[in-house]
Amino acid sequence: TGDLLEQTDALGQVTAYVWSGGLLMSTADALGRRTRYRYDGERHLVAMTDAEGNATGYTYDGAGNLETVTDALGRVTTYVHDGLRRVTQITDAAGGVTSMSYDAIGDLISQTDQLGRTTAYVYSQRGLLTSVTEAVGTSQQRISTFDYDTVGNLTAATDALGRVTAYAYDNRDRLIELTEAVGTAVERSTGFTYDLVSNLLTTTDALGRVSAYVYDNRNRLTQMTEAVGTAVERSTFVAYDSESNVLTTTDALGRVTGFTYDVLNRMLTTTEAVGTAVERTSSVAYDAVGNLSSTTDALGRVTQYAYNSVNLLVGMTEAVGTAQERTSTLAYDAVYNVSGITDALGRTTQYVHDALDRQTSMTEAVGTPVERTMTWSYDAASNLTGMTDALGRSTQFVYDALDRQVSLTEAVGSAVERTTSWGYDALGNLVNTTDALGRVTAYAYDALDRLTAMTEAVGTSVERTTEMAYDALGNLIGTTDALGRVTAFVYDALNRTTVVTEAVGTSVERTTSMAYDANDNQTSMTDALGQVTAFVYDALDRLVTLTEAVVAYDANSNLVSATDALGRVTAYVYDALDRTVSLTEAVGTAVQRTTQYAYDAVNNYVSTTDALGRVTAFVYDALDRQVSMTEAVGTSVERTFSWAYDAVSNLTSATDALGRVTAYVFDALDRTVSLTEAVGTAVERTTNWAYDAVSNLTSSTDGLGRITAFVYDALDRTTSLTEAVGTSVERTTSWSYDAVSNLISTTDALGRVTAYVFDALDRTVSMTEAVGTSVERTFSWAYDAVSNLTGATDALGRVTVYAYDALDRTTALTEAVGTTVERTSSWAYDAVGNLTGMTDDLGRLTAYVYDALDRATPTTRSATSRARPTRSAG
């Protein structure tokens, strides 16, 4: 009969087919798993049963059109056709109806979704789509239009805001130029060229930068060169086998990655950094029907995968054959939705889906004391409309006719219910947000939909705007804050940030620059004082040197050692699941010490053992929340701390090693509203808190009932604090801010004002106390380009000067500069920043010596040998 009975692949694996009267009755894969088919007298397929026994049924109308599909759970989808056998209505398994209408030649002219929203389509006489109108007749209606040339190439697309994108073609109908935002200030064009067989040869971006492409005689891409003719030009290369599988890729630094394949052209191995000291290989294997059956990493560790008879993943075993081997399993319903996941500790999470296969509930830790369930609900268009947490608290979501979320209401029906809303332009750009207090943030965009301005607290006394500017490729080139201060960014021809200049055009302008290798690794950073930090990478692009520090990795890129500037080594050991099991400091020295870690099957820390063998143990509940910690396990000073939680994992109580309990209470927005210490004892005390709708703390009440109240401005900055509210000692402190939220004044309870001044880098340069009084006094500060404090002047005009080394460590401090009592102290450091010497103003030296763990030795004469002088006043 000519029917295909068997198909044998290159590995000898056989797929078998059974036919009857020219109809396929069953197929059996290489593992013998059979799918069966049944037909009616008109030879229509009426049932398909998979290897798991799940059946899907089909019925047809009198004209032979598909009328219903019934899935393995008995859910029915219904189709209605017109006299031309076009689908005019679909009723989904949840009863949602989608309807379609057509013009005389069969073009779809309208579609109405399950919520009654219509999209309309208009065509030219040649059958080309010329306009699409979405959300017809609603306040969100939007229209897009399209124009074509005489041969049907799209020449212009106009969006709902009237912005045009233009397309130009050569005489072979190949796109040669694309121009966006035509006729606007941000118009930009991209150009394309081709070879004789229409392979893309070059692209030229809006800044004139060229990328070039090379092909072999089979039209396969073999070379791509970016930023052609610039200082950062770079090329990558690709080689193929006779089956067009990628054999090798070579990056811009000449580093090779190799691939091997089986006779079915499935990738078997990947070898990175071929021929280098860090070469590494990983491999994969497949079962007889092509499912991924195992992966082997560069350290030889194996992960195995198991599947059911319809090729759904049902099990994964990691670290096979090791002490850390662990297995997790998955279960499915009859229509292949995941119905359960069981972890390596046997804990199950169950999932329920509705008739449209949308997840409606999730129950974690099934059958345990901490079992908890969350539920979700949807509208007919599958937008998420409601969510209920494990405490029964509801969150509601509302959408517009274009399925954009326009509001979110939390803690529905509770005393703390709050709503946030959003508004959009015709293209879906977010144009405003309104918080639960009615405060508006507005956003503006250019014709390329790039955010150009953000205005906070619109219409209030603290309204402020931040602006952004871009180059033709969308790189951010400048930001201007609410005080008009500019930060500028410069990019190279590969769109990598090379220069950042802050406070442009001011007296404190400062610049930081960056350099990169051909693989985009940052190789250096130069600060505003010209001090350079260098970075070195290995052939796997892993950082191996940071200035004088060196690190090393294993084949899986776990950090195995770090060597500091003094040559001291810290070593790390990992288990087969890449978890740190030991850390050894000062390796090979007299003070070498090791800390060990142990884990459960789901990666929770269960114990740590320090260098003296002292064990700390941790216990978790079925939701992986830490419920106890025992220190000094098995010793005479063993002690345990424990914690309890509510269904949404808020901490409800903490019990210390003496059995003393602290209890916590939360509102429906998970904000702490009370804390009770020493519960049940004679000294029990409670502190309470209250909040506004956006979660600013508005009051706190201590254990004696004393109230402290807080007030905020429209930018959520604290403007006043009143202590002992309603008592005879009530007092208020207030604050004010500049447009970028620097604190510019404080007023205490006696009305005394302290004023602060900041430079263009937001550093405090002066503070004036008791402003406007007879005892007014001012302190001032100066800084270097990287914000180290270089000078401080007190209220009597006395100057203190600070000096720093290239690592920003204080090396000298001179007090009373220029006076008869001027004096200088200085400090010296070792390569890792330990203070090694301090010389006072009389030239007396105090020396400090450290062991390999950076601990001061007994010869050190200062208890604060590691202390650092203050760097900044602000």
C-alpha positions in Angstrom: 0.0 0.0 0.0 3.0 2.3 0.3 2.3 3.1 3.9 5.4 3.7 6.0 5.7 0.9 8.5 9.1 1.5 10.2 11.6 4.3 10.4 15.1 3.6 11.6 17.4 6.4 12.5 21.2 6.5 12.3 21.5 5.0 15.8 19.3 2.0 14.8 16.3 3.3 16.9 13.0 2.3 15.3 9.7 4.1 15.1 6.8 1.8 14.0 3.5 2.8 12.3 0.3 0.8 12.0 -2.2 1.6 9.2 -5.7 0.4 8.3 -7.3 1.4 5.0 -4.8 4.2 4.6 -5.5 5.7 8.0 -2.7 5.8 10.6 -4.0 3.8 13.6 -1.0 3.9 16.0 2.6 4.9 16.3 5.2 3.3 18.6 8.4 5.1 19.5 11.8 3.6 20.0 10.9 2.7 23.6 7.7 0.9 22.5 5.4 3.6 23.8 2.2 3.7 21.6 -0.1 6.5 20.6 -3.5 5.4 19.1 -5.9 7.1 16.7 -9.6 6.4 15.9 -11.7 7.6 13.1 -15.4 7.9 12.1 -17.0 6.6 9.0 -16.1 9.8 7.2 -12.4 9.2 8.0 -12.3 12.1 10.4 -10.0 11.7 13.4 -12.3 11.3 16.4 -9.9 10.2 19.2 -6.3 10.3 20.0 -5.0 8.4 23.1 -1.4 8.9 24.3 0.9 6.4 25.9 -0.4 7.4 29.3 -4.0 6.6 28.4 -5.1 10.2 28.1 -7.6 10.7 25.3 -8.6 13.7 23.3 -11.8 13.6 21.3 -13.0 15.4 18.2 -16.4 15.9 16.6 -17.4 17.5 13.2 -20.3 19.3 11.7 -22.2 18.0 8.6 -19.8 19.8 6.4 -16.8 18.1 8.0 -15.6 21.1 9.9 -14.1 20.5 13.3 -16.9 21.3 15.8 -15.6 20.3 19.2 -12.4 19.2 20.9 -12.7 17.5 24.3 -9.5 17.1 26.3 -8.5 14.3 28.6 -10.3 16.1 31.5 -13.5 16.3 29.6 -13.2 20.0 28.9 -14.8 21.1 25.6 -13.8 23.8 23.1 -16.4 24.5 20.4 -15.9 25.9 16.9 -18.5 27.5 14.6 -17.9 27.8 10.9 -19.6 29.8 8.1 -20.6 28.5 4.7 -17.1 29.0 3.5 -15.7 26.8 6.3 -14.1 29.8 8.0 -14.1 29.8 11.8 -16.5 32.5 13.0 -16.8 31.6 16.7 -14.7 29.8 19.3 -16.1 29.0 22.7 -13.4 28.0 25.1 -13.7 25.4 27.9 -14.5 28.2 30.4 -17.4 29.5 28.3 -15.5 32.5 26.9 -16.5 33.4 23.3 -14.2 34.8 20.6 -15.9 35.7 17.3 -14.5 36.6 13.9 -15.9 38.2 10.7 -14.5 38.3 7.2 -14.8 40.3 4.0 -15.9 38.8 0.7 -12.5 37.5 -0.2 -11.8 35.9 3.2 -9.7 38.5 4.9 -10.3 38.8 8.7 -12.0 42.2 9.2 -12.9 42.0 12.9 -12.3 39.9 16.0 -14.1 40.2 19.3 -12.5 38.6 22.4 -14.0 37.0 25.4 -14.6 40.4 27.1 -16.4 41.8 24.1 -13.5 43.9 22.9 -13.2 44.3 19.2 -10.1 44.7 16.9 -10.9 45.8 13.4 -8.7 45.3 10.2 -8.8 47.2 6.9 -7.2 46.0 3.7 -6.3 47.5 0.4 -7.7 46.3 -2.9 -4.6 44.1 -3.2 -5.4 42.4 0.1 -2.6 44.2 2.0 -3.4 45.2 5.7 -3.6 49.0 5.8 -4.9 49.6 9.3 -5.5 47.9 12.7 -7.9 49.5 15.2 -7.7 48.0 18.7 -10.3 48.4 21.5 -12.8 49.7 19.0 -15.2 52.2 20.5 -13.5 52.4 23.9 -11.5 55.2 25.5 -8.4 53.3 24.7 -9.1 52.9 21.0 -5.9 53.1 19.0 -5.1 52.9 15.3 -2.0 51.8 13.4 -1.7 52.3 9.7 0.5 50.8 7.0 1.6 51.9 3.5 3.1 49.8 0.7 4.9 50.3 -2.6 3.7 49.0 -6.0 5.1 45.5 -5.4 3.7 45.1 -1.8 6.8 46.0 0.3 5.9 47.8 3.5 7.1 51.4 3.1 5.7 53.1 6.2 4.1 52.2 9.5 2.4 54.9 11.5 1.6 54.2 15.2 -1.3 55.4 17.3 0.6 58.6 18.2 1.2 59.4 14.5 4.9 58.5 14.5 6.2 57.1 11.3 8.7 54.4 10.6 9.9 54.3 7.0 11.3 51.4 5.0 13.4 51.6 1.7 14.2 48.7 -0.6 16.6 47.9 -3.5 15.4 46.6 -6.9 15.4 43.1 -5.5 13.0 44.0 -2.7 15.6 43.8 0.1 15.4 46.2 3.0 18.3 48.7 2.6 17.2 51.4 5.0 14.9 51.7 8.1 14.2 55.1 9.4 12.4 55.5 12.8 10.6 58.6 14.1 10.6 60.2 10.7 10.5 64.0 10.8 11.1 64.3 14.5 14.1 65.5 16.5 15.2 62.0 17.2 14.8 60.6 13.6 17.4 57.8 13.1 18.3 55.5 10.2 19.9 52.0 10.0 21.3 50.8 6.6 21.8 47.3 5.2 23.8 45.9 2.2 23.7 42.4 0.7 25.8 40.1 -1.5 24.6 38.7 -4.8 22.7 35.9 -3.1 21.1 38.2 -0.5 23.2 37.4 2.5 23.5 40.4 4.8 26.9 42.0 4.2 26.9 45.1 6.4 24.7 47.1 8.8 25.3 50.7 9.5 23.8 52.2 12.6 22.4 55.7 13.2 25.9 56.8 14.3 27.5 55.5 11.1 29.2 52.5 12.8 29.5 49.5 10.6 29.2 45.7 11.3 30.3 43.4 8.5 29.5 39.7 7.8 31.3 37.0 5.9 29.9 33.8 4.5 31.2 30.5 3.1 30.2 29.0 -0.2 27.2 27.4 1.5 26.0 30.8 2.7 26.8 30.1 6.4 28.0 33.0 8.5 31.7 32.5 9.2 32.8 35.9 10.4 31.2 38.9 12.0 33.2 42.2 12.5 31.8 44.9 14.7 32.8 48.6 14.8 34.7 48.3 11.5 37.5 50.7 11.1 37.4 52.0 14.7 39.8 51.6 17.6 37.6 48.8 19.1 37.0 46.8 15.9 36.6 43.2 16.8 35.8 39.9 14.9 34.3 36.6 15.9 34.5 33.4 13.7 32.4 30.3 13.2 33.4 27.0 11.6 31.0 24.2 10.6 31.0 20.5 9.8 29.5 19.0 6.6 26.0 18.9 8.3 26.2 22.6 9.1 26.6 21.9 12.8 28.8 24.6 14.5 32.2 23.0 15.2 34.0 25.9 16.7 33.5 29.5 17.6 36.4 31.9 18.1 36.0 35.0 20.0 37.6 38.4 19.6 40.5 37.4 21.8 41.2 34.3 19.7 39.8 31.9 22.3 38.1 28.8 20.9 35.0 26.9 22.0 34.5 23.4 20.3 31.4 21.3 19.9 30.9 17.6 19.0 27.7 15.9 17.7 26.2 12.4 17.3 25.0 10.9 14.0 21.6 12.6 14.6 23.3 16.0 14.8 22.6 16.4 18.5 25.2 18.2 20.5 27.2 15.9 22.7 30.1 17.9 24.1 31.1 21.5 24.6 34.7 22.4 25.2 35.5 25.9 26.3 38.9 27.7 26.2 40.3 25.0 23.9 44.1 24.6 24.3 44.4 26.9 27.3 45.2 26.1 31.0 41.5 26.4 31.9 40.1 24.2 29.1 36.9 22.5 30.3 34.4 20.1 28.8 30.8 19.3 29.6 28.7 16.7 27.9 25.1 15.5 27.5 23.4 12.2 26.6 20.0 11.4 25.2 17.5 8.5 25.5 16.2 6.5 22.6 13.5 9.1 21.8 15.7 12.2 22.0 15.0 13.4 25.6 18.0 14.7 27.5 18.9 11.9 29.8 22.0 13.2 31.6 24.4 16.0 31.8 28.0 15.7 32.9 29.8 18.9 34.0 33.5 19.8 33.7 34.2 18.0 37.1 32.6 14.8 35.9 29.5 15.2 38.1 26.3 13.7 36.6 22.7 14.9 36.6 20.1 12.4 35.4 16.6 13.1 34.0 13.6 10.7 33.9 10.5 11.1 31.7 7.1 9.5 31.5 5.6 7.8 28.4 4.6 11.2 26.9 8.1 12.6 27.4 7.3 14.9 30.3 10.1 15.3 32.8 9.1 13.4 36.0 12.4 13.2 37.9 15.8 14.9 38.2 18.7 13.4 40.2 21.7 15.6 40.9 25.2 14.6 41.9 24.6 11.0 40.9 26.6 8.4 42.8 28.0 11.0 45.4 27.2 11.5 49.0 25.1 14.5 48.0 22.9 12.7 45.5 19.4 14.1 45.6 16.2 13.6 43.6 13.2 15.8 42.9 10.1 14.6 41.1 7.2 16.1 39.1 3.6 15.0 38.6 1.1 16.1 35.9 -2.6 16.1 35.3 -4.2 14.5 32.2 -3.5 17.6 30.0 0.1 17.9 31.1 -0.1 20.8 33.6 2.3 20.3 36.5 0.2 19.1 39.4 2.9 18.5 42.0 6.6 18.8 42.7 8.3 16.8 45.4 11.7 18.0 46.6 14.7 16.0 47.8 13.3 16.0 51.4 10.0 14.5 50.2 8.0 17.7 50.6 5.3 18.3 48.1 3.9 21.4 46.5 0.6 20.9 44.7 -0.8 23.0 41.8 -4.4 23.3 40.6 -5.4 24.7 37.2 -8.7 25.9 35.7 -10.4 24.9 32.5 -8.0 27.2 30.6 -4.9 25.7 32.2 -4.3 28.8 34.3 -2.8 28.1 37.7 -5.5 28.8 40.3 -3.9 27.5 43.5 -0.6 26.4 45.0 -0.3 24.5 48.2 3.1 24.2 49.8 4.4 21.7 52.4 1.3 19.5 51.8 0.4 17.4 54.8 2.8 19.2 57.2 1.9 21.5 60.1 3.0 24.5 58.0 0.9 23.6 54.9 -0.3 26.8 53.2 -2.3 27.7 50.1 -2.4 30.7 47.7 -5.0 31.2 45.1 -5.4 33.2 41.9 -8.3 34.3 39.7 -8.4 35.6 36.1 -10.7 37.5 33.7 -11.9 36.0 30.4 -8.8 37.3 28.7 -6.5 35.6 31.2 -5.5 38.8 33.0 -4.7 38.1 36.7 -7.6 39.8 38.6 -7.2 38.5 42.1 -4.7 36.8 44.4 -5.4 35.5 47.9 -2.6 34.6 50.3 -2.3 32.0 52.9 -4.0 34.3 55.5 -7.0 34.9 53.2 -5.9 38.4 52.3 -6.9 39.5 48.9 -5.1 41.6 46.2 -7.1 42.8 43.2 -5.9 43.9 39.8 -7.8 45.9 37.2 -7.0 46.3 33.5 -8.0 48.6 30.6 -9.3 47.5 27.2 -5.7 46.9 26.0 -5.0 44.6 28.9 -2.7 47.1 30.7 -2.8 47.0 34.4 -4.4 50.3 35.6 -4.8 49.6 39.3 -3.8 47.3 42.1 -5.7 47.2 45.4 -4.0 45.5 48.4 -5.5 44.1 51.6 -9.0 44.4 50.0 -11.7 44.9 52.6 -9.3 45.5 55.5 -8.7 48.6 57.5 -5.4 49.2 55.6 -6.8 48.6 52.1 -4.8 50.7 49.6 -4.8 51.3 45.8 -2.1 52.2 43.4 -3.0 53.2 39.8 -1.3 53.7 36.5 -2.0 55.6 33.2 -0.5 55.0 29.8 -0.2 56.7 26.4 -1.6 55.1 23.2 1.6 52.9 22.8 1.6 51.6 26.3 4.3 53.8 27.8 3.6 54.4 31.5 2.8 58.2 31.7 1.7 58.4 35.4 1.5 56.5 38.6 -0.8 57.5 41.5 0.0 56.1 44.9 -2.4 55.3 47.8 -2.2 58.9 49.0 -3.2 60.3 45.6 0.3 61.5 44.8 1.2 61.5 41.2 4.5 60.7 39.4 4.5 61.7 35.7 6.7 60.3 32.9 7.5 61.8 29.5 9.0 60.0 26.4 10.5 61.0 23.1 9.4 59.7 19.7 11.5 56.6 20.2 9.7 55.7 23.4 12.7 56.6 25.6 12.0 58.0 29.0 13.1 61.7 28.9 11.6 63.1 32.1 10.2 61.9 35.4 8.4 64.4 37.6 7.6 63.4 41.2 5.0 64.8 43.6 3.2 66.5 40.7 1.4 69.7 41.7 2.8 69.8 45.2 5.2 72.2 46.8 8.0 69.6 46.5 7.5 68.7 42.8 10.7 67.8 41.2 11.9 66.7 37.7 14.7 64.5 36.5 15.6 64.6 32.8 17.4 62.1 30.6 19.1 62.5 27.1 20.2 59.8 24.7 22.4 59.3 21.6 20.9 58.0 18.4 21.3 54.3 19.5 19.6 54.8 22.8 22.6 55.1 25.1 22.0 57.4 28.0 24.3 60.3 27.5 23.1 62.7 30.2 20.9 63.1 33.2 19.9 66.4 34.8 18.6 66.4 38.3 16.0 68.6 40.0 18.7 71.2 40.8 19.9 71.3 37.1 23.1 69.4 37.7 24.3 67.3 34.8 25.9 63.9 34.7 27.3 63.0 31.3 28.2 59.6 29.8 30.5 58.7 26.9 30.5 55.4 25.0 32.9 53.7 22.6 31.9 52.2 19.2 30.7 49.0 21.0 28.3 51.0 23.2 30.4 50.4 26.4 30.5 53.3 28.9 34.0 54.7 28.8 33.6 58.1 30.6 31.3 59.3 33.3 31.5 63.0 34.2 29.5 64.2 37.3 28.5 67.8 38.1 29.4 68.9 34.5 30.4 72.6 34.3 30.7 73.1 38.1 33.7 73.7 40.3 33.6 70.1 41.5 33.2 68.4 38.1 34.8 65.0 38.2 35.4 62.3 35.6 35.8 58.5 35.9 36.9 56.4 32.9 36.8 52.7 32.1 38.6 50.5 29.5 37.6 47.0 28.2 39.1 44.0 26.4 37.6 42.7 23.2 35.2 40.4 25.1 33.7 43.4 27.1 35.5 42.5 30.3 36.4 45.8 32.2 40.2 45.9 32.3 40.7 49.2 34.2 39.0 52.0 35.9 40.6 55.4 36.4 39.2 57.7 39.0 39.0 61.5 39.1 42.5 61.7 40.6 44.0 59.5 37.9 44.4 56.5 40.1 44.0 53.3 38.1 42.5 50.0 39.2 43.3 47.1 36.9 41.5 43.8 36.3 42.8 40.7 34.6 40.7 37.7 33.3 41.4 34.1 32.4 40.4 32.5 29.1 36.9 31.8 30.6 36.4 35.5 31.3 36.7 35.0 35.0 38.3 37.7 37.1 41.7 36.4 38.3 43.5 39.5 39.4 42.3 42.7 40.9 45.3 45.0 41.1 47.4 42.9 43.5 44.9 40.3 44.6 44.8 36.9 42.7 42.0 34.3 42.6 41.6 30.8 41.1 38.6 28.7 40.1 37.8 25.0 39.6 36.3 23.8 36.3 32.8 24.7 37.3 33.9 28.3 38.1 33.7 27.9 41.9 36.3 30.1 43.6 38.9 27.7 45.1 41.5 30.2 46.3 42.2 33.8 46.8 45.7 35.2 47.4 46.0 38.7 48.8 48.7 41.3 48.2 50.8 39.8 51.0 50.7 36.3 49.4 48.3 34.9 52.0 45.9 32.2 50.6 42.3 31.5 51.5 41.1 28.2 50.1 37.5 27.0 49.5 36.2 23.4 49.1 32.9 22.4 47.5 30.7 19.4 47.5 29.2 17.7 44.4 26.4 20.3 44.4 28.8 23.2 44.3 28.1 24.2 47.9 31.0 25.5 50.0 31.8 22.8 52.6 35.0 24.3 54.0 36.9 27.6 54.1 40.5 27.7 55.1 42.2 31.0 55.9 46.0 31.7 56.1 46.7 28.4 54.3 50.1 27.0 55.2 50.8 29.4 58.0 51.1 28.9 61.8 47.6 30.4 62.2 45.8 28.4 59.5 42.2 27.9 60.4 39.3 26.1 58.8 35.5 26.5 59.0 33.2 23.8 57.8 29.6 23.9 56.6 26.9 21.2 56.1 23.6 21.3 54.3 20.4 19.4 54.0 19.1 18.1 50.6 17.5 21.4 49.7 20.6 23.6 50.5 19.7 24.9 53.9 22.7 25.3 56.2 22.3 22.7 58.9 25.6 23.3 60.7 28.8 25.2 60.8 31.9 24.0 62.6 34.6 26.6 63.5 38.3 26.3 63.7 38.1 25.1 67.4 35.6 22.4 66.5 32.6 24.3 67.9 29.4 23.4 66.2 26.4 25.6 65.5 23.3 23.8 64.3 20.3 25.1 62.4 16.8 23.6 62.0 14.2 24.5 59.4 10.5 23.9 58.9 8.9 22.4 55.8 8.9 25.9 54.2 12.7 26.3 54.7 12.3 28.9 57.4 14.9 28.7 60.2 13.1 27.7 63.4 16.0 27.2 65.7 19.7 27.8 66.1 21.8 25.9 68.7 25.3 27.3 69.4 28.2 25.3 71.1 26.4 22.0 70.4 27.3 19.3 73.0 29.2 21.6 75.3 28.4 22.9 78.8 27.5 26.3 77.3 25.1 25.0 74.6 22.3 27.4 74.0 19.3 27.5 71.6 17.3 30.3 70.0 14.0 29.6 68.2 11.6 31.4 65.9 8.0 31.0 64.8 6.2 32.4 61.7 2.7 33.0 60.4 1.4 31.5 57.1 3.0 34.2 55.0 6.4 33.9 56.8 6.2 37.0 59.0 8.2 36.4 62.2 5.6 36.1 65.0 7.9 35.1 67.9 11.5 34.8 68.9 12.6 32.8 71.9 16.1 33.4 73.3 18.4 30.9 75.1 16.8 31.8 78.5 13.3 31.0 77.2 12.3 34.7 77.0 9.8 35.4 74.2 9.4 38.4 72.0 6.2 38.5 70.0 5.4 40.4 66.8 2.1 41.3 65.2 1.6 42.4 61.6 -1.2 44.2 59.7 -2.7 43.0 56.4 0.1 44.7 54.5 2.7 42.7 56.5 3.9 45.8 58.5 5.0 45.3 62.1 2.3 46.9 64.2 3.4 45.7 67.7 6.3 44.1 69.4 6.0 42.6 72.9 9.2 41.8 74.8 9.5 39.4 77.8 6.1 38.0 77.1 4.3 36.6 80.2 6.9 38.0 82.6 6.6 40.8 85.2 8.6 43.1 82.8 6.5 42.4 79.7 6.3 45.5 77.5 4.8 46.4 74.2 5.7 48.9 71.5 3.2 49.7 68.8 3.5 51.3 65.4 1.2 52.9 62.9 1.7 53.7 59.2 0.2 55.8 56.4 -1.1 54.4 53.2 2.3 54.2 51.6 3.9 52.6 54.6 5.6 55.6 56.1 5.8 55.2 59.9 3.4 57.8 61.4 3.6 57.0 65.1 5.2 54.7 67.6 3.9 54.1 71.1 6.4 52.7 73.7 5.7 50.4 76.7 4.7 53.4 78.9 2.1 54.6 76.3 4.3 57.5 75.2 3.7 58.5 71.6 6.2 59.7 69.0 4.6 61.1 65.8 6.2 61.4 62.3 5.1 63.7 59.4 6.3 63.3 55.8 6.2 65.5 52.7 5.0 64.3 49.3 8.4 62.7 48.6 8.1 60.6 51.7 10.9 62.6 53.5 10.5 63.0 57.3 9.6 66.7 57.9 8.9 66.5 61.6 9.1 64.3 64.6 7.1 65.0 67.8 8.0 63.2 71.0 5.9 62.7 74.1 2.7 63.7 72.1 0.0 65.2 74.3 2.2 65.4 77.4 3.6 68.5 79.2 7.1 67.7 77.7 5.9 67.3 74.1 8.6 68.5 71.8 9.0 68.7 68.0 12.0 68.6 65.7 11.6 69.4 62.0 13.6 69.0 58.9 13.7 70.5 55.4 15.4 69.3 52.2 16.6 70.6 48.8 15.2 69.2 45.5 17.5 66.2 45.6 16.7 65.3 49.2 19.8 66.7 50.9 19.0 67.8 54.4 19.3 71.6 54.4 18.0 72.5 57.8 16.9 71.1 61.2 14.9 73.0 63.7 14.9 71.7 67.3 12.2 71.9 69.9 13.4 75.4 71.0 13.2 76.7 67.4 16.9 76.7 66.9 18.0 76.1 63.4 21.0 74.3 62.0 21.6 74.8 58.3 23.6 72.7 55.8 25.1 73.5 52.5 26.0 70.9 49.8 28.2 71.1 46.7 27.2 69.8 43.3 28.3 66.3 44.3 25.9 66.3 47.3 28.8 66.5 49.8 28.3 68.6 53.0 30.5 71.7 52.6 29.2 73.7 55.6 27.0 73.5 58.7 25.8 76.6 60.6 24.4 76.1 64.0 22.1 78.5 65.9 21.3 80.3 62.7 20.4 84.0 63.2 21.3 84.0 66.9 24.2 85.7 68.8 26.0 82.4 69.1 25.7 81.4 65.4 28.7 79.4 64.3 29.8 77.7 61.1 31.9 74.7 60.3 33.1 73.9 56.7 34.6 71.0 54.8 36.6 70.4 51.6 37.1 67.3 49.6 39.3 65.9 46.8 37.9 64.6 43.5 37.0 61.1 44.9 35.3 62.6 48.0 38.0 62.1 50.6 37.8 64.8 53.2 40.8 67.1 52.7 40.1 69.9 55.0 37.9 71.0 57.9 37.5 74.5 59.3 35.9 75.0 62.7 33.8 78.0 63.9 37.0 79.8 65.0 38.6 79.5 61.5 41.0 76.7 62.6 41.9 74.4 59.8 42.6 70.7 59.8 44.1 69.1 56.7 44.0 65.4 55.7 46.2 63.6 53.2 45.6 60.2 51.5 47.4 57.6 49.6 46.3 56.1 46.2 44.0 53.6 48.0 42.2 56.5 49.8 43.7 55.6 53.2 44.4 58.6 55.5 48.2 59.0 55.7 48.5 62.4 57.5 46.4 64.8 59.5 47.6 68.3 60.3 45.7 70.3 62.9 45.7 74.1 63.5 47.3 74.7 60.1 49.3 77.9 59.9 49.2 78.6 63.6 52.0 78.4 66.3 50.5 75.1 67.5 50.2 73.4 64.2 50.8 69.7 64.6 50.8 66.6 62.3 50.1 62.9 62.8 50.7 60.3 60.2 49.8 56.7 59.5 51.3 53.8 57.4 49.6 50.6 56.1 50.6 47.2 54.8 49.5 45.9 51.4 46.1 44.7 52.7 45.2 47.9 54.6 46.3 47.0 58.1 47.6 50.0 60.1 51.4 49.3 60.5 52.6 52.5 62.0 51.3 55.8 63.6 53.6 58.8 64.2 52.4 61.5 66.5 53.2 65.3 66.3 56.3 64.7 68.4 57.7 62.1 66.0 56.9 59.2 68.3 56.2 56.0 66.4 53.8 53.3 67.4 54.2 50.1 65.3 51.7 47.4 64.8 52.4 43.8 63.7 49.7 41.3 62.4 49.6 37.6 61.9 48.3 35.9 58.7 44.7 36.4 59.9 45.1 40.1 60.3 45.1 39.9 64.1 47.3 42.3 66.0 50.1 40.3 67.7 50.9 40.7 71.4 53.6 43.2 70.6 51.1 45.7 69.4 50.7 48.6 71.9 47.3 49.8 70.8 43.9 48.3 71.4 42.6 50.1 68.4 45.2 49.2 65.9 42.8 48.6 63.1 40.9 51.9 63.5 40.7 54.3 60.6 40.6 58.1 60.9 37.3 59.6 59.7 37.2 60.3 55.9 34.2 62.4 55.5 32.1 64.9 57.4 29.0 64.4 55.2 
